[in-house]
Amino acid sequence: MRFADGSSLLRHYFIRLGFVQGWKSVAAPDAIETTFKTLERNLNTAAEERGELALTIPMACVDAIKPMAGSG
């Protein structure tokens, strides 16, 4: 996924649905607002320097066949 800046990343529906709560759980409850303002500012700076923010989500796909009983 590609974003113009950190503000758009943090406000995107999928990011809010799947990630923001987990990220907030890492910060101290009384520091969430400050932490996210700093995060947004730093992401905006990175996007300005790079021209965008690119977020990749690693994935693995495994195909397998269960051997039949009594074979092999």
matplotlib code that plots the C-alpha trace (Angstrom):
import matplotlib.pyplot as plt

x = [0.0, 1.2, 0.4, 1.1, 2.1, 1.7, -1.5, -3.2, -1.7, -3.0, -6.5, -6.9, -9.8, -7.8, -4.9, -7.4, -9.2, -6.2, -3.3, -4.0, -5.4, -2.3, 0.0, -1.8, -1.5, 2.3, 2.2, 1.5, -2.2, -1.3, 1.1, -1.0, -2.0, 1.6, 3.0, 0.7, 1.3, 5.0, 4.6, 2.5, 5.0, 7.9, 6.0, 5.1, 8.8, 9.8, 7.2, 8.4, 12.0, 11.0, 8.1, 5.7, 5.2, 5.1, 3.7, 4.3, 2.6, 4.5, 2.6, 3.3, 1.3, 1.9, 0.4, 0.4, -1.2, -2.0, -0.8, -3.5, -3.7, -1.7, 0.4, 4.1]
y = [0.0, 3.5, 6.7, 10.3, 11.0, 9.7, 11.5, 9.6, 6.3, 6.8, 7.8, 5.0, 2.7, -0.6, 0.7, 1.9, -1.4, -3.7, -1.9, 1.2, -0.5, -2.7, 0.2, 2.1, -0.8, -0.4, 3.2, 4.1, 5.1, 8.6, 9.1, 7.8, 11.2, 12.6, 9.3, 9.4, 13.1, 12.4, 9.3, 11.2, 14.1, 11.6, 9.7, 13.0, 13.9, 10.5, 10.8, 14.2, 13.0, 9.8, 11.1, 8.6, 6.0, 2.4, -0.2, -3.8, -6.7, -9.9, -13.0, -16.7, -19.3, -23.0, -25.7, -29.2, -32.5, -34.8, -38.4, -40.9, -43.4, -46.6, -45.1, -44.7]
z = [0.0, -0.8, 1.0, 0.2, 3.9, 7.4, 8.0, 5.2, 6.4, 9.9, 8.7, 6.1, 7.0, 6.6, 8.8, 11.5, 11.3, 11.4, 13.0, 15.0, 18.1, 18.3, 17.9, 20.6, 23.0, 22.9, 24.2, 27.8, 28.1, 29.2, 26.2, 23.3, 22.0, 22.2, 20.8, 17.7, 17.1, 17.0, 14.9, 12.4, 12.2, 11.7, 9.0, 7.2, 7.3, 5.9, 3.2, 2.2, 1.9, 0.0, -2.0, -0.5, 2.3, 1.1, 3.5, 2.7, 4.6, 4.5, 3.6, 3.2, 1.3, 1.9, -0.3, 1.1, 0.5, 3.4, 2.7, 2.6, 5.5, 4.8, 2.0, 2.1]

ax = plt.figure().add_subplot(projection="3d")
ax.plot(x, y, z, "-o")
ax.set_aspect("equal")
plt.show()
